[in-house]
Amino acid sequence: MLLKHNRRWVVFMWLFLIGVLAYMDRTNFAISVKPIMKEFGIDAAQMGLIMSAFAIGYTLLNFPGGFFAQKFGGRLSLTLIVLFWSIMTIATGFAWSFASLIVIRVLFGMGEGPHLPANARITDRWVRPQERGLASAIWCSALPLGIIVGQILCAWIATAWGWRATFTSLGFAGIIVAAFTWVVVRDTPKEHTWVCEEELKLIEESQALTAKEQAKSEMTFNQIISNPWHWVITIIMFCIGASFWANISWLPTYFIQARGFNLQNAGFVASVPWVLCIVSPFVVGWVSDRIGKNKRTITLMMWLAIQVPFIAYGVYTPNIKWCLVSFCISLFFVWGAATLMWTIPFDVFSRTDGTKISGMMLTGGSIGGIFAPTMVGYMLKWTGSFDMVYYCLAGIEFFAFLLAIALFFKEKSVHRALDSKTSVTP
């Protein structure tokens, strides 16, 4: 009986599976760097360009991906993008030159660009507003798990059958996942035969909007661009993305250069925080859902504020144990804040615009992902130390916290206005 009335969560477990696949498809390239460089005779600078090619393609379609998902729905969007990026994954296994890798990785990045906005669209339509935190947590927790599983599985495949096999095998698996996505996912619970009348009524009643809100027209592109609160959300996600991707790119190197670990031990130690990141989305989802759907920015403020001192203390302390603990805590809250951001656009803006705002927000996070690794590299070149790098990252997150305070007052005013309109509605 419990499962019968909770079929919506089957859809989110499928989104979780797609997320694991997506980040395995990203990890497989990191595993294959050395054999690719050797086979094609490319140097480290050229490999850096190939890595950036994915981020460029990914960023290009974050915002348009939100509009696409808004117009055509999450089901079609997810099916097409999983199919396309899986084809590009296979194509990577057949690359023949430096130039071909650049083109394929840009296209691969473009394929994954609309992924998270499509997830946000489905989340908005499939759960009660007070469940958005948990629903987002399910598919956000797939990222660190995909990184961990991808590193282990792809290393094993590459060792046994060569680096090209990692791409072809995961690519064909993705095509199968795309086919099943069309079967499992629907744009709304009403369209799915799995959902019973009781569950459908529960979801629809909780999502009921006032007549005024239902009749509200969607914001145009120019209106979104000129809205200052859209930029606040985007800049917060940029700050979170900068911290997140700086650690993905440089944390193992930090343990080698600053703490004296060898490569193998540094890789193991640097993976520990990502294990905790699997849990982080569920914790922040549970907390934000309990605090209330109209007060999620309070949780965001807490998560941004807590991570700031731990980002700085991780490099300040001479004790390696407390250093690792600090990195675990800071990344736990960094990824928790990133997860929570997927619920914010639907609380601050109308539901008709939430998906599009999410796409632009993700663009900000992606630009942070392009900016941060480069910033770290230049700061290391200038200072020769990671200390100033992480102090700057702490400052960036503190700036995000200040913006979150402003966003809290905006969210509060939005829901106060809606409550007053609802109370006078005949």
N, C-alpha and C positions, 0 to 999 in steps of 0.2 A: 504493500500500500504506500509506503514511504517513497519508494522508487517511482511509482506510478505518478505521484504528484510532484516529482522533482526531475522530470525529464529534461528541463532546461539545462541542467548541469551536465548532461551528456554532451550537449553542443559545446560547452566550455571545456570539457575534457578533450574534445576534438581540436579546439583552438590551441590547447596546450600541446597536443601532439604536433600540430603544424609548427608551433613555435620552436619545439625541440629540433625538428627537421631544419628549420630556417637557420638556426644558429650552429647546427652541425655543418650545414653547407657553407657557413662563413669560416668555421674553424678549420675545415679540411685544407684550406689554402695555406694557413699558417703552418700546418704540419708539413706541407709539401714545399716550403720555401727553398730549402737547400738542394733537393734533387732537381727542382725546376731551374734554379740558377746554374747548376752544373750542366744540365742538358742543353740549355739555350745559350750558355755562355754570357749571361747578363750579370751585372755587378749590383751592389747593394743599393746604389742610387736608383738604378732602373727598377729594381724590385720595389723600392719605395713608391715609385710612380704607379706601378701596377696595383699596389695596395690602396693608394689614393683613388685609383680609378673606380673601385667599388663605391667608396664613400661619395664620390661626385655623382655617380649615377643614382645612388640611393637618395641623396639630397634632392636631386632634380625632380623626383616624382613624389616626395612626401606630401607637399601641399596639393598638387593636382590629384594625387591619390585620394585625398579627403573628399574632393569634389566628385570624383568618379564613384566612390563608395556611396556618397550621398544620393547621387542620381540613379545608379544602377543597382544599389543594394549590396549587402555584404556577401551573399551567396555567390553571385556571379563574379564579384571582385576577387574573392578569395580563390575560387576555382581557377580563374584565368591567371592570376599572378603566381600561384603555386605551380601551375603547368609551365608558365613561361620561365620562371627562375630555375625550374628543374631541367628544362631544355638547355638553358645557359650553363647549368652545372655540368651536364653531359658534354656540352661544347668545350668547356674548359679542359676536359680530359682528352680532347682532340686538337688542342692548340698546337701550332707549329712554329711560332715565332714570338718575339717580344711584342710586336705590333698587334698580333692576333690576340694575345693575352690582354692587352690594354682594352681593345674593343669589346671582347667578351666580358671582361669584368665590369665595364661600364654598363653594358646591357644587363648583366646579372644584378647589379646594384639597382638599376631601374625596376627590375622585376620585383625586388623585395621592398622597394620604396613605399607602395600603397598598403603593405601588409598590416601594420599596426592601426592606421586609420580605418581599415575595413573591420578589424577586431573591435575598435571603439564603436563603430556603427552597430554591429551585432550586439555588443554589450548593452547599448542604450535601448535596443528594441526587445531584448530577451529577458531582462531581469527587472525586479522592482527597484526603484531609485535607492532604497536603503541597502540593496545588495550589490551595488556597482563596485564597491571596494573589494569584496570577495571575488566577484566575477573577473575583475581586472587582475587580481592577484593570481588567479589560476593560470592565465596565459602569460603574465609577466614572469612568473616563476620558471617558465620554460627556458628563458634566456640563459641563466647560469647553468642549468642542467644540460642544455644543448652544448655549451662550451666544454663542460667536464666530460660528457659522454663522447662528444666529437673528438676531443683530444685523444681519448683512449682508443676508440673504435677506428678512427682514421689512421692513427699510428700503426695499429695492427694490420689494417688492410694494405697500407703503403709498404710495410715491411714484407708482407707475404706476396703481394701481387704487383707492387709498383705504385707510384703516385697517381698515375692516370686512373687506376681502378677505384681510387677513393671518390673521384668525381663521377665516373660512369655509374657506379653502384648506387650512390646516394641520389643521383639524378633520376635513374629509373624508379627508385623507391618513391621519389617525389611525384612522378607521373601517376603512380598508383594512388598516392594520397590525394592528388588533385581530383581523380575520378570519384573517390569516396566522399570528398568534400561536397560535391554536388548532391550526393545522396543524403548525407548527414545534416547539412546546414540548410536552413531556410531564412529568409529575410525577417520574418516575424513568427512568433509562436502560433499564430492563427493559421498559418500556411502549412504547419507541420502536423501530420497525422499522428505523431507520437504523443502530442500534448493533449491531455484530457481536458474536459470542460472546466473542471474545478481549478486546475492549474492555470488555464487560460484566463479565467475570470479573476483569479488572484493577481496575475500580472497586469492585466488591462485596467483593473480598478485602481491599482496602486500607481499606474502611469497616467491616470486621467488628468488632463489639463483643463484649465478654465476655458470657457468659450472664447475669451479674448486671446488667450495664448494660442489656441488652436488655429485661430484665424490670422494670426500674425504672419506676415510675409517673411520669406527668407532674406537674409542679408546678401547683398551683391558682393562681388569681389572688392570693388572700390570701398564699400562700406566697411568690410572686414579690415582692409588695409588701413583705413583712417580711424578705426576704433582703437583708442589707447590701451584698453584692457586686453585686447588681443595681443598687443606687443608686450605687455607685462607678463602674460602667460608664456609667450614665446621666449622672452629673455630669461625667465626662471628656468625653462627647460634647457636653454643654452648653457646656463651655469651648471645645472645637474649633469648634462651631457659632457661638458668639459671635464669635470671631476671623474666621471665614470670611465670615459675613454682614455684619459690620461693614465689611469691605473691599469686598464686592459693592455695598453701599449708598453708601459714602462715599469710596472711593478716588479717583474722578475729581474730587470736590469738594476733596479734600486737595491734589491737584496744582494746582488753580486757586487755592485760598485760601492755601495755605502755600508753594507754589513758583512762583506767578505765571504759570502756563500759561493760554492761552486755552482755550475749550471744546473745540474740535476737537483740539488737540494733547493736552489732558488725556485725552480719550477714547481716543486712540491709545496714549498712554503707559500708561494704566491697564489696557489690554487685554493688554499684554506679559506680565505674570505669569500670566495665564490660559492663555496658549499653553504655558508650562512645566508648568502643572497637568495638561495632557493626558498628559505623560510621567510625572509623579509617581506615579500608581497602579501603573504597570508596574515602576518602580524599587523602590518599597516592597514590592510583591508578590514580586519576584524576591529581594530581600534577606531577607524574612521566610520565604519558602519554603526558602531555603538555610540559614538559621539553624536552622530546624526548626519543625514544627507545634506542638510542645509548649513553644516558647520565643518565641512571637510578641510577648509583652509586652516582651521585651528590645528588639525593634525599635521598638515603640511608645514606650518610654522614650527611645530615641535620637532619634526623630523629634520628640517634644515638647520635648526639651532643646535641640536644635539651633536650633529656630525662635525661642526666647525672646530671645536677644541681638540677632538680626537684626530682630525686630519693633521693638525699642527703638531700634536704631541707624539704622533707616530714617528716623526723624524727627529724630534727634540730629545726624546728619552734615549739614554745610552743602553738601556736594558732591552735586549732583543725580544724577551718574552712580552714585555709591555708594548714594545713596538708592534709586534704581530697582533696583540689584542686590540690596539688602537686602530690598526688597519681593518681588522674584522668589524669593529663597531662602526667606523666611519663608512665603510662600503655597505654594511647592513642598512644604514640610514640613507645613504645615497640612493641605493636601488629602491628602497621603500618609498622615498620621495618621488622617484621617477614613475613608479607604479601608480601612486596616488594622483599624479598629474593627469592620468587618462580619465579620471572622473571629474576633474575641475571644470573643463569647458562646458559640460552638461549642467553644472550647477550655477555657473556665472552667466552663461548665455542660454538662449532658448534651445530646446532639443532639435529644432529645425536647422540650427547652425553649429551644433556641437561637433559633428563629424568633420566639417570643413575647418573649424578652429583647431581641432586635433591634428589635422594634416599640417597646418602651418606651425603648430607647436612642435611637432616632430621635426620639421625642417630646422627649427632653432636648435633642437638637441643634436641633430646631425651635423650642423655647422660647428657646434661645440666639439663634436667628435673629430672634425677635420682640423679645427684650430688647436685643440689642446695638445695632441702629440707633437705637432710642430713647435708650439710654444715651449714645451718641455725640452725638446732637442736644442733649441737656441739658448735657453737659459742654462742648460748644462754646459754648452759650449762657452758661454760668457763667464759663468761662475764656477764651473767644475764641481758643483755640489747640488744635491737634491733638496737641501734644506729650504732654500728660497723658493723652489718649485712648489713645495707643498704648503708653504706659508701663503703663497699667491693663490693656490687652489682653495685654501681656507678662507681667504678674503673674498674670492669669487662666490663661494657658498654663503658667506655672511651677507653679501649683497643680495643674493636670491632670497634670503630670510627677510630682509627689509622690504623687498617687493611683495613677499607673501603677506606681510602685515597689511600693506595697502590692499592687496587682493581680498583679505579677510573682510575689510570694511565694505568693499564692493559687493562681495557675496551676501553680506548681511543686508545691505540696502536692497539688493535684487529680491531677496526672499521676503523682506518686509513689505515691499511693494506688491508682490504677488499675493501675499497673505491678505493685504488690505483689499485688493481687487476681488479675491475669492469671497471675502466676508460680505461684500455688498452685492455679489452676484445673485439675482433672484432665482 
